[in-house]
Amino acid sequence: ATATPLRVALARMLGVSLGAVIGALVSVTILPSRREAVVARSVAKLLEDFGGLLRSAMTFEADSGDDRRRDQFELRIRQALRELGMLIRDRPDAAPTKGPAGAMVKFTVQMHADIVFLKRELQIDEALPDAAMPALEDFARAFEDTATKVASLARGRTESLDMQELRNACRQTAEVLRETCPRSEGARLMLRRLIEDLAALTRSIERALHPLPG
């Protein structure tokens, strides 16, 4: 109360400056960058759509209405992937930035490619045997459950994430395809690639949004 106005102003300036320095240090060392957070949210939305895309890759009904809806759905995903890629470019003609944000985009794009190639490989046979369908359904369900959890992780929530059930479903599905579809080598490879890319995406999200202490 007895300080001069100049001393009060200087004290307030020192307090604000100290808060700004602490905030900057925390943002650099602990909090994710704005780019990484925005990329992670976009990845989360795509992961939730990938479950439907995977189910679409495993069904081949000849219905014009279903085909139109499927085409529109796949077009929307491709557009979202292009927008995701632009998030890691400072200019449209610039090279993608590196780091956790770039890794998240890379593995998300690879997962989309895995599903597209899986669909092509499954269509080698005009009709999958009925014996293979339950295994594919179990795999699709396990993938959706895991992808939903990874999407939750990308939105900043922390929860236990165990991919063992998905890996088991992948192994069982590959065994069924090997027994029932002699020409399914490519499909089995794409199933394994999809799981490994999802695991790599999960690790990149954890590095970007949930850094280890110290």
C-alpha positions in Angstrom: 0.0 0.0 0.0 2.9 2.3 0.6 4.7 1.5 -2.6 4.9 4.0 -5.4 2.9 3.5 -8.6 6.1 2.7 -10.5 7.0 -0.1 -8.1 3.5 -1.6 -8.3 3.7 -1.6 -12.1 7.1 -3.2 -12.1 6.0 -5.9 -9.7 3.0 -6.7 -11.9 5.2 -6.8 -15.0 7.6 -9.2 -13.2 4.7 -11.4 -12.2 3.2 -11.5 -15.7 6.6 -12.2 -17.3 7.3 -15.0 -14.9 4.0 -16.6 -15.7 4.6 -16.3 -19.4 8.1 -17.9 -19.1 6.7 -20.8 -17.0 3.8 -21.3 -19.5 6.2 -21.4 -22.4 8.5 -23.9 -20.7 5.5 -26.2 -19.9 4.2 -26.0 -23.5 7.6 -26.9 -24.9 8.5 -29.7 -22.5 5.2 -31.3 -21.5 2.2 -30.2 -23.6 1.7 -31.2 -27.2 1.9 -28.6 -29.9 -1.2 -27.2 -31.4 -0.4 -29.0 -34.7 -0.1 -32.3 -33.0 -3.3 -31.9 -31.1 -5.3 -30.9 -34.3 -3.8 -33.8 -36.2 -4.6 -36.2 -33.4 -8.3 -35.1 -33.4 -8.5 -35.6 -37.2 -6.9 -39.0 -36.9 -9.5 -40.0 -34.2 -12.3 -39.2 -36.6 -10.8 -41.3 -39.4 -10.1 -44.2 -37.1 -13.8 -44.4 -36.2 -14.6 -44.5 -40.0 -12.0 -47.2 -40.7 -14.2 -49.8 -38.9 -17.0 -49.2 -41.5 -14.4 -49.1 -44.3 -13.1 -52.5 -43.2 -16.6 -54.0 -43.1 -17.2 -52.6 -46.6 -14.0 -54.4 -47.8 -15.4 -57.7 -46.5 -18.8 -57.5 -48.2 -19.5 -57.8 -51.9 -23.3 -57.7 -52.3 -24.4 -56.4 -55.7 -26.9 -53.7 -54.7 -26.8 -50.4 -56.6 -28.0 -48.5 -53.5 -25.4 -50.0 -51.3 -22.8 -49.4 -53.9 -23.7 -45.7 -54.1 -23.6 -45.3 -50.3 -20.3 -47.2 -50.2 -18.8 -45.0 -52.9 -19.9 -41.8 -51.1 -18.5 -43.1 -47.8 -15.1 -44.0 -49.3 -15.0 -40.6 -51.1 -15.6 -38.9 -47.8 -12.7 -40.8 -46.2 -10.3 -40.0 -49.1 -11.2 -36.3 -48.7 -10.6 -36.5 -45.0 -7.2 -38.1 -45.7 -6.3 -35.2 -48.1 -7.3 -32.6 -45.4 -5.2 -34.6 -42.9 -2.2 -34.4 -45.1 -2.5 -30.6 -45.4 -2.3 -30.3 -41.6 1.4 -31.2 -41.7 2.3 -28.8 -44.6 3.0 -25.2 -44.0 2.1 -24.5 -47.7 0.3 -26.6 -50.2 3.5 -27.1 -52.2 5.7 -27.6 -49.1 7.2 -30.9 -48.0 5.4 -32.5 -45.0 6.7 -31.7 -41.6 8.4 -34.4 -39.6 8.0 -35.4 -36.0 5.0 -37.0 -34.2 2.4 -35.2 -36.3 4.0 -36.5 -39.5 4.2 -40.0 -38.0 0.5 -39.9 -37.1 -0.5 -38.9 -40.7 1.9 -41.5 -42.2 0.5 -44.5 -40.3 -3.1 -43.4 -40.8 -2.6 -43.2 -44.6 -0.9 -46.6 -44.5 -3.9 -48.1 -42.6 -6.2 -46.8 -45.3 -4.0 -48.3 -48.0 -4.0 -51.6 -46.1 -7.8 -51.8 -46.1 -8.0 -50.9 -49.8 -5.5 -53.6 -50.7 -7.2 -56.1 -48.4 -10.5 -55.5 -50.3 -8.8 -56.1 -53.6 -7.2 -59.3 -52.3 -10.5 -60.6 -50.9 -12.2 -59.9 -54.2 -9.8 -62.3 -56.0 -12.4 -65.0 -55.2 -15.9 -63.9 -56.4 -17.5 -65.3 -53.2 -15.7 -66.0 -50.0 -16.6 -69.4 -48.5 -19.2 -69.3 -45.7 -16.6 -70.9 -43.3 -14.5 -67.8 -43.6 -17.2 -65.2 -42.8 -17.4 -65.7 -38.9 -13.7 -65.3 -38.6 -13.7 -62.1 -40.7 -16.7 -60.8 -38.6 -14.7 -61.5 -35.4 -11.7 -59.7 -36.8 -13.8 -56.7 -37.9 -15.4 -56.4 -34.4 -12.1 -56.6 -32.7 -10.6 -54.0 -35.0 -13.5 -51.6 -34.4 -13.2 -52.0 -30.6 -9.4 -51.4 -30.7 -9.7 -48.5 -33.2 -12.3 -46.8 -30.9 -9.9 -47.0 -28.0 -7.0 -45.6 -30.1 -9.3 -42.8 -31.2 -10.1 -42.1 -27.5 -6.3 -41.9 -26.9 -5.9 -39.5 -29.8 -8.5 -37.2 -28.1 -6.4 -37.0 -25.0 -8.0 -39.6 -22.8 -5.8 -42.0 -21.0 -7.0 -45.6 -20.7 -5.5 -49.1 -20.8 -5.0 -50.3 -24.4 -4.3 -53.9 -25.1 -4.1 -55.1 -28.7 -3.7 -58.8 -27.8 -7.4 -59.6 -28.6 -7.0 -58.0 -32.0 -3.8 -59.9 -32.7 -5.5 -63.1 -31.7 -8.4 -62.4 -34.0 -6.0 -61.6 -36.8 -4.1 -64.9 -36.3 -7.3 -66.9 -36.3 -8.7 -65.2 -39.3 -5.4 -65.8 -41.2 -5.6 -69.5 -40.3 -9.2 -69.8 -41.6 -8.4 -68.0 -44.8 -5.4 -70.2 -45.4 -7.5 -73.3 -45.0 -10.6 -72.1 -47.0 -9.1 -69.8 -49.6 -5.9 -71.2 -51.2 -5.2 -67.8 -53.0 -5.5 -65.6 -49.9 -1.8 -65.0 -49.3 -2.2 -61.3 -50.1 -5.2 -60.9 -47.8 -3.4 -62.5 -44.9 -0.5 -60.2 -45.4 -2.7 -57.1 -45.4 -4.4 -58.2 -42.2 -1.0 -58.4 -40.5 0.1 -55.1 -42.0 -3.1 -53.4 -40.8 -2.4 -54.5 -37.2 1.2 -53.4 -37.3 0.3 -50.0 -38.8 -2.4 -49.5 -36.1 0.2 -50.4 -33.4 2.7 -47.9 -34.9 0.0 -45.2 -35.1 -0.8 -45.9 -31.4 2.8 -45.4 -30.4 3.1 -42.1 -32.4 -0.1 -40.8 -30.7 1.4 -41.7 -27.3 4.6 -39.9 -28.1 2.7 -36.8 -29.3 0.1 -36.4 -26.7 1.2 -38.5 -23.7 5.0 -38.1 -23.3 6.7 -40.1 -20.7 7.8 -38.1 -17.6 11.4 -37.0 -17.4 
